[in-house]
Amino acid sequence: SVWASPYSTTTDNGEIMLNKTIAFIGPGVMAEAMIAGLLRQKLANPKNIIASGPRTERGDELHKKYGIKATTDNASAVHEADVVVLSVKPQRLSEVMKGLKGIRSDALVLSIIAGATIKKIGTGLKHKSIVRSMPNTPGQIGEGITVWAASKEVSEEQQKMARALLSAMGEEVYVEDESYLDMATALSGSGPAYVFLFTEALIDAGVHMGFPRRIAEQLVLQTIKGSASYYQGASRHPATLRNQVTSPGGTSAEALYYLEKAGFRTAISRAVWAAYQRSLELGKEKPGHIADVNDDEEK
C-alpha cells in the first residue's frame, strides 16, 4: 500500500549525481528546467550532461547557456549514460524509443512524459529500471512539484538519483502505486492551468469594476501569492483561514454565497475528475493521439 510508506519529500542527496552521466532525450523546456536546477544546486557536472534532439540550434543554445554537451544522435547520447531522461513530446515517444538502442542494462530511465506508463516504456526500450514522473510547469523556476513512481527493479541508489534529478525542479513526492501518477496529472500537473484561469477571472473582474488592468494584475497576483504563503505558514485547514476573513453579513460572505450558488466547488471537482479520466485515456491511446499536459515543446 502506498500509505504504508506513503511518500518521501525532497531530501539531501549530496553528491550522488556529480560523477554520473545524464542524457536528456528531448531538450525541451522541462528538460532545460531540470538541467538548470541540477547545475544551480551543484548536483551535477555540466561536462557529464548531454542533451539530444533533432534541432542542432537548440543543442547549441543549451551548450552556450549551460556548458553541457549536445547532439542530434539519440543512440550515441545514451550509450554511456548512467541516467536517461525521456523528455520528448508524448506523440513522439514510440518513434524515439525505436532508436534508443544501447542503453546500459544498469542505467536508470526516468520519464517526465504524460500518459507513458512504466510498462509502455519498459516494453519499448526492453529495459527494467524505470522511473515515471509527473512534474508541473512551475518546475521551470524551481518551484514545481513532481510525483513519481518506480519499477521494482530500480535500486535504492537509483531512487536517490531520481530524487536528486526531480528535486532540481522543486519538491518531489514518491508514491509506491503508479496509479497515483494519473491522479497527479489531473491535480498538480494540470493544476497551474486552473490557477491561471482563476487569476485571469479575478483580473477581469477588477477591470470590469474600473481598475486599470496593470493595477488589477498587481492586486490579484500579490493576493494569490500572499494567500498561498500565509496558508503554508499557518498550518491550519483552509476553511479556518477562509472563515477568518468572512465577517457575518460582510463583503466576503456575500461573494462566497454567490460562488457556492454557482457551484464553484463542484465545478472544480468535476474539472479535476475530467482531467483524471482523460489522463487514463491517454495511457491507452495510440501515441499519435497523446497530448502532453506540460506541452514540453522541443524548441
N, C-alpha and C positions, 0 to 999 in steps of 0.2 A: 504494500500500500504506500502511496506517496506520503501519507500522513505519518507513517511510522518513522520515516526520516524525511520530513516534508520538503525542505528546500535548504539550500545554502546560499547566503548572500556573499557579496564580494569580500574576499579575504586577501591578506598579504601573500602574494605569490612569489615574492623575492625575485631571484634572477633566473627563474626556470626557463624563460624564453630567450635569454641573451645569446646562447650558443645554438639555438635551434634555427633551422632554415624554414621559412614560411613562404609558401607560394599562394598568391591570390589569383584565382581564375575568374576573371571578370573585374576589371579595375573601375567599378562604378562609385557612386557617392558613398555608399555604406562601407565598401572596401576601403576607400580613402579615409573614412572616419576611423576605422579600426587601425589603419596604418598610422595615422596622425596621433591617435591615442597611445598606441604602443610606444612610439618614439617620444612623445611628450612625457610619458611616465617612465621613460627609460627602461621599458620592459623588453625591448628587442633592439637588435643592432641593425641599422639600415642596410649594411652590406649583406645581411642574411635574409633580406626580404626581396622577393621578386614578384612583379605584377605582370600578368599575361592577359592580353586582349587583342581584338582584331585590328585596332587602330594604333598605328605607330605614334601618332602625335599625342595620343592620350598617355602612352607609356613614357614619352619624352617629358611630358608635363609633370608626371609624378616623379620621374628621376630628378629633374631640376629642382623640384619643390622639396623632396624628402631625401634625396641621395640614394634611393633604392634602385635595384636593377629592374629592367623592363624587357619584355619580349612579346612577340606575337605567336610564339610556338608553345602551346599548352603542354605538349608532351615533354619538352625539354625543361619547362618550368617545374614540373612535378617530380622529375627524375630523382633528385637528391633531397627532396623536401621532407622535413620531419612532420610538418603540418600543411595540409592542402585545404585552403579556404575556398569553398564554392560560393561565388557571389555574382553569378550571371543572372540574366532575366529568366524566369521560370520556363518560358516557352522555348528557350534555347538549351535547357538542361540536357535533354536526351541526346541532342546532337553533340553537345560538348563532351558528354561522358564517353561517347564512342571514340573520341580522340585522346582520352586521358589514359593512355597505356603507360605502364611502367611506374605506377605509384608503388612505393616501397610497402611491403607487407606489414611493417611495423609503424607506418605513418598514421597520423590521425587525420581523418577527413572531417572538416567542420563546415556545415552548410548554413547559410543565412537566407535560403531560398524558400519563399512562402509556398506551402502546399506540397513540398517534396518530402516524402516520408523517409524514415531510416531504411525501410525495406526497399523502396524505389532506388535510393542512392546506392545501397549495398549491392543490389542486383545489377544495376547499371555499370558499376565500377568493379564488380567482383571483389569487393573489399568488405572487411568486417568491422573495423574500428571507426564508427560513425557518430558524430555529434550533430543533432539537428537543433537549430535555434531560431528564435523569432525576436529580432531587435525591433526598435522603432526609430522614427526619424530624428528625435532629439539626440540620438547617439552621435549625430554629426557634429555636435558641440560638446560631447562628453556627458550629456545629461539624460541619456536614454535608459531604458531598462530592457533586458533581454532574458527571455525564458528559454531554457534549453534542457534537452534530454539526451541520453547516450545509449548506444547499444551495449549489450552486456560484455562485449569484447574490449571496450575502452578501459584501459588500465587506470590505476589511481594517479600515476604521473600524468597521463594524458588528460584526465579530468582537471588536474591543476593547470595544465597548459590551456585547456579550454576556458577555464575561469580567467586566466591572465588575458587571453585574447578578447573575451567578451567584456571584461571589466574596463577595457580600453575605451568602450563606448558609454560607460556609465555603470549602473548597477546590473547585477545578474542574479537570476534565480534558477536553481537546479530543481527539476522535478523528475521523479522516477518513471512516471507514466507518460508516454509520448502523447497520449490523447489530450493532455493539457496544452499542447502546442497549438491545437486548433482553437482552444478557448482563448489562449494568449493572443492569437492572431486577431480575434474579434475584439478583445478588451484593450490590450496595450498596443498591439501592432497597428490597428486602425484607430486607436484612441485619439491620437493627435488630430485626426480629421474632425472628430466630434468637438474637440476643444476649439479648433479654429472656426467651425461653423457657429458655435455658441458665441465666440468672440466677435465674429462678424455681425451676428444678430444684435448683440449689445451695442456695438459701434453704430450700426444703422439706426437703432432706437435713439441713441444720443443725437445723431444728425437729424432725425425726424423731429425731435423736440426743439432743435435750433442750434445745437453746438456746432462749431466748425469741426470738420472731420478730424483734423490733427489733434484737437483737444479731446474729442470723444475717444480717439485711439489711445491717447496717453492715459486718460482716466480708466478706461477698460483694461488696458494692459497691466497697469500697476495694481488695479483691484484684483485681477486674477492671480498675478504673481504674488502679491502680498497675502491673499487669502490662502493660497497653497502653502506658503511658508508658515503662516500662522497655524494652519491645521497640522502641519508636520511637527511643529514645536509644541503644540498644545496637548497632544496625545489624548484627545477626547473624541467621542463619537461626533461625526459631522452634524447630526441632529441637535446635539447640545450646543454646538457653536452657532448653528442657524437660529436656535431659539434665543440666543444671547442678543442677536441683532433684530429680533422680531418683537417689537413692543405691541401690546394689545391695541387693536384699532389703528395701528400706525401704517406708514407707507410700505414697509417690508411685508407686513401681514396682508395688505391689500394686493400687492404684487404676487405674493406666493399663492394667494387664493386663486388668482387667475391662471397661474401656471399649473396648479393642481387641477383646476376645472378643465383646462385644455389637455390634460392627460400627459403632462411633461414627463413624469417618471415612467409611465407605461410606454411612451414613445422611445425613450432612451433604452429601456429594457428590450423592447421589441427590435430596435435597431441593432443592438449588440447581438441578440439572438439570431437575427437575419444574417449578420456578418459571420457568425459562428457556423451556421448552416452552409453558407457559401464557401467557407474555408474547407468544410468537409467535402463539398462537391469538387472543389479544386483539386483535392488529392486524388480524386477518381477520374478526372477528365484527362483527355489526351493533352500532351504537352503544349500543342499549339493554341489551346484554349485557356491556358492558365494565365492569370494576371497577377502581378506582384503587388502586394499590399504596400510595399515601400518604394515601388517603381524605381528600382536600382538601375537606372539607365547607365549603360557603358558610354560615358562621354569623354 
